[in-house]
Amino acid sequence: MLIKVQWLNKLLIYLVVSGLPFYYFFREYGSFASLIYSIPLVLLFLNSLFNEFQRNVTKKYILHICFILEILIIFNIFFAILYLNLWDRNLILLFVILLIAKNISIFEFEDSFTTSANALMLSALIGAIGVMAGYLESLFYETHIFNQSMAFDYPYSDGLSETILLNGFFSSANGSAYCICIGLAFSQYQNLINRNLKNILCFFLVLTLLLTKAKFAFLYSFTILGIYLLKGFSKRYLILYFCSLGLLYIFLSHIMVAISGSYDYPSVHFRKLLFSLGSIDFILGNYGMFKVFTLEAISSNIFLPIGLNQFEEIYNGRPHFMFGSLIISGGISLAILVTAYILISIKNNLEGFANLVKNHYFYIGAFFCFLIESINWNFGNNIYFWMVLFSLGSICKLEIKKSNKINLKT
């Protein structure tokens, strides 16, 4: 039987999950923050490892496929690090964060899931406070501690003046958007803030999410809007909306659409002119160019990874692509294993998925958005991504439990 979440384990969950915005903020000022943060992270990982061992090894039935994939993933990581000498901290963090997120998201003990939801909500609240600090800073101060000034031709800006992005405690506005989005997704499952204060919390999170002006914030907003408007219609319409929104988002993230002469060319965000329709140009952007770089690096080293550090030295940046980044770091085998792990985890937790759209659209919206955003970013060591993924089964069980209670009353 798994160990119930006691006060020490709860404390570790709060420190690791809720303390993430502070970690990202203070690590910019030195490695001491990383050292401090690693202590609860390692302790929570050891507890998760012990729980995983109890769940899979000490039982007499055949090992679960996900556990076998976890073993293969860790062997792949150690092969890349020890045999190929491709030391990459993100490879280690991939397995550490994956295992932690899995164990604190499962529903075997409802208290564990609630604690995780509370921690995610606090993390989002801290992240939102950081964004608000960046907004106030942009109004009254000329410093850029919590915000970032971008050039006049930042993609999809007015093209006339600098764009101020509210990064908050994170290194980018998208980082804050991920954090706040998670808070909204799990606000329904936390029990620290309830009743009218819960509505105020959600309003504050939505406000700060929009203030970031991050592309992920717009994706999440349009996803929630679509779910709300189409949830009463056939599922085909909602699926069509999701597919259309996802494709449009991916296109506009990689191909910049701008009026001729309104942007610097070539520049970081406007890399290569593809074609023009009258005065409207379609330009390969930064994310698109790094896809090209990623394919170039993979094609020149098909069987063995080149390593993330070497990729950064050659192309002056990281792959903006989770699958591609996994190939660069650990090879095609690691990318296939992690992708299979994600797909199997989703497939194993699809029971009652249709009902979640009606009653859990904040969560379903985040689930969809993070899967789409994995094409733009590497979430391999991002605890927000893995907790959204692994919580699917827990939320399905919550919905079933709720339906059973209603049936008993009737």
N, C-alpha and C positions, 0 to 999 in steps of 0.2 A: 504494500500500500504506500502511495506517495506521501511524503511529509507535507503536512498542511503548512500554509504560509503563516509563520509566526512573526512576532514583532521585528526580529532582526532581518528576516527576508523582506518584510514590507519596507523597512528602512532602506535596504539596498535598492529595492525597486524605485523608491522615491528619489534616492540620490542619483541613480543612473539615468532614469528616464526624465524626471523633472529637472535635474541639473544639467541636462544637455545644452540648453541655450547659454548658460553661464560658461560651460566648458568651451564652446565654440568662440565665445567672446574673449575669454581670458587667455586662450592658447595663442592668440595673436601677439600677446605681450611676453611670451616666454614659454618654455617647456615645463615649468613647474606645475601649471594647471593640468597638463596631460598626465603628469606623475600622480597628482592627487586624485584625478578622476579615475585613473587606472586601478586604484585600490578597490573601491566598491564594484567596479566593472569585473575585475578578476574574481572577487568573492561571489558575485551573482552568477558568473559563468560556472564556477565550480559547483555551486548548488544546482544549477541547471543540468550540468553534466551528470551529477549524481542522480537526479530525478529521471533523466533520460535512460540511464543505466537500469534503474529500478523498473521503469516502464517497459523496457524492451528485452533486457537480458535475463532478469530474474524470473520472468514468466515462462511458462512451459510451451506456449504456442509458437508458431513459426514467426521469425522476425518480420516486422512490418517493412514494406518496400521503402518507405521514407527513411527508416533507420539505416537500411542498407545503403541508400544514396548518401546519407550523412557520412557514413564510413568511407565511401568512395571519394566524396568531396574532400575530406580531411587528408586522405592518402594522396590525392592529386595535389593538394596545397603543399604538403611536405615534400613531394617529388619535385615540384617547381622550386621550392626554397633550398632544399638540401642537395639534390642531384644537379639541378640546372643552375644553382647559385643565383636565383632571382629573388633576392630578399625584398619583400614588399610587405609593409605593415598592414596594408589593406587586405591582403590575402588572409592573414591571420584573423583580422577583425571580421572578415566575411563569415567565418565559421563561428566565431565567438558571439557576434550579434545575432546571427541566424538562430543559434541554439537558445540564447537568452530570450529572444522574442517569442520563440515557439513555446517555451516553458511557462512564460508569464502570461501567455494569451489563451492557453487551453482552459476548458471549462470543467475539468475534473473536480476542482474546488471553486465554487462561485466566488468565494472571497478573494481568490487569487486574481480572477478576471476583473473584479470590481476595483481591486487595488491598482491594477495596471491602468484601468480607465481613469481612475483618480489621478494617477501620476501623469498620464498623457494630457489630461485637462489642465493640470498645474503647469506642465511644460508649455502648453499653448498659451496659457494666461501670462506666463513670464515672457514668452516670445512676443505676445501682443503688446505688453507694456514696453518692450524694447522698440517696437515699431512706433508706438505713440511717442516715445522719447525722441525718436528720429524725426517725427513730424514736427514736434515742438521745437526741436533743434533747428530745423529748416526754416521755421518762422521767425525765430528770435536770435539765432546765433549763426555765425559763419563757419563754425567748425563742422567736421564730418566724422564724428565718433559713431553715431548711430545711423548715418545715411551716407549715400555715395552720389557724387556728381558725375553725370555722364555727358558726353559731347552732344552738340546740338543735333547731330544726325543719328542719334540713338534710334534703333528700329521702332517704327510706328509712333514716334513722338510727333510734335507739331513741326519739327524741322527748323524752328526759328531760335529756340533757346535751349539751354542746358536742361537735362532731365534729372530730377532728384529722385533717387530710389531709396526707399526706407528699408535698410537692411536690418535694423534693430540689433539684436545680439549676434546675428549670423553674418557670415561673410558676404552674403548676397540676399537680395530681396526674395528670390525664390526659396532660399533656405528658411526664411521667416514664414513664407506662404505655406511650405510643407508642414511646418510646426503648427501653425494656426489651423490649417485644414484638419489635422489630426485631432485637435481639440474639439472642433465642431463634430467630427465623425463619432467621437466617443463621449460627447456631452450627455447623450441619452443613457449611458451605462454607468456613469460616475454617481456617487452619492454624497459628495462633499458640499455641493451647491445645489439646492433644490428650490422648487416653487417659483416665486417671482424673480428671485435672484438668478435662477437658471436662465430665464428669458433675457435678463439684463446681460448675463455672461455671453450668451449666444449673439446678442446684438453687438456687444463690444468686440467679439471675435470676428464677426462679419465685417464690421466697420474697419478694423485694422487690417484684415485680409485685403479689402479693396484698396486701402491706402498704400499697400505695398506696390501696387501697379505691376505686380509680377504677372507674367503670362500664365503661370500655373493658377493664380487667383482667378483669372478670367475663365480658364478651362473649368475650374470647379464651380464657379458661379453659373455658367451656362449649363453645366451638367445637372446641377440641382434644379435650375429653372425648367429644364426639359423633363426631368423626372416628375416634378410637381404638375406640369401641364398635361403630361401624357400618361400618367399612372392609371387613369381611368379608361384608357383606350387599350386596344390589342397590344400584346407584347411585341408584335412585329414593328409597330410604329416606334416604340422605344428603342428597339435594337437598331432600326434604320437610323434613328436620331443619333445614337451612340456612335455608330460607324461613321456617319457623316461628320459629326463633331470631331471625332478622333483623327480622321483623315485631314480635315481642314486645319486642325491644330498642328499636326505634324508638318503639313505643307508650309504653313505660315511661319513655323519655327525654323525651317531650313531655307526657304526661298523668301527673300525680302521683296515686297512689292512697294515701289516708290516712284514718284514723279521724277523724270529725268532732270538732272541738275540740282536736285534738292538734297544731295548727300555727297560725302567725300568718297571718291573712288580711285584706287582701291583702298579699303580701310578694314579694320578689324571685323566690323559687322557687315560690310559689303565687299565680299571677296572677289566674285567673278560674275560679270554680266552674262546671263544665259540667253535672254532674248528680250525683245521689246514689242509692245502693242501700242502703236502711236507714241504718246508721251509717257506711257507707263512702262517702267523697267521691271524685269524679274531677275533678281540678283541672288547668287548663291551666298548665303550668310555664314556666320561663324560655325553654327552647329552643323550645317551642311558640309562645310569644308572639312571639319574634323571627321565626318563620316568618310569622306574621300581619303583623308590621311589614314584612318583606321583600316579601310580596305586595302590601301597601299601597303601598310605595315604587315597585315595578315597575309596578303598574297606573296610577299617576299619571304615570309617565314611560315609556311602552311602547317608544318608538322610540329614545330616547337615555338613557344612564345618568346617574344623579344624582351618582355619585361616592361612594366609601367615606367620605370625610371629612364630607361633608354628611349622610350617613346616620347617622354617629356623633353629629353635633351634634343631629339631630332626635330620635333614638331612644335616645341614651345607651348605645350598644353596637354591636357588629358582627353581621352576619347569621350565625347558626349554621347555615350551609348552604353547601356549596361552589358548587353550581350557582347559587343565588341571589346569593351574593357576587360571582361572576363577572359576573352581569347588572348588579348595582349598580356594579361597578368599570368594566367595559368594554363593557357592553351585551349584548343577547341574542345578537348575532353571536359575541362572544367565548365565551360559555357554550356555544353550539352547537359551535364549532370545537374547544374543549378537550374537550368530551364525546365528539365524534366521534373525536378523537385517542386518547382513552382506549379507546373501544370497538374501534377498528381495531387498536390496539396489542395488545389482548387477543386479538382474532380471529386476528391474524397469528401468534400464539404458542401456539395451542391444541394443537399436535401433541404427543401423548403426555401430555396433561393428566390423563387418568384414572389413569395410573400414578403421578402425583405424589402423589395422595391417600394411597396406601399407603406410600410411602417418604419423603415430604417433608411430613408433616402439620403440622410447626411453621411451615413457610413458607406452605402452603396456608391454614392458619388465619389467619395474618397478612394474607394477600392478601384473604380474605373479609372480615375485620374492618375493614380500612382502607376497603374499598369501602362497607361499611355505614356506617361512621363519617363518611364524606364527607357524609352527610345531616345530621349534627350539627355538623360543623366544616368550616372552609375549609382544605383542604390544598394550595391553589394554589402556595404557596411553601414547602411542607414536603418536604424531601429524603427523609425516611423513606417517605412515601407514594409518591413517584415511583420510588424505588429498588425498592420492593416490586413496583410495576407493571412496570417495565422488566426486572426480573430474571426474569420468567416465561419468556421465551425462552431465557435462559442456563441456567436450571435444567432446562428441557426437553431442551436439548442435553446437559447433564451426564448426565441419565437415559439418553438414547440412547447416549451414549459408554460408560456403565457397562454397558448391555445388550449392546453390541457386544463388549466385553471378555469378558463372561460367555459369549457365543456362541462366541467364538474359542477359549476354554479347553475348551468342551465339544465 
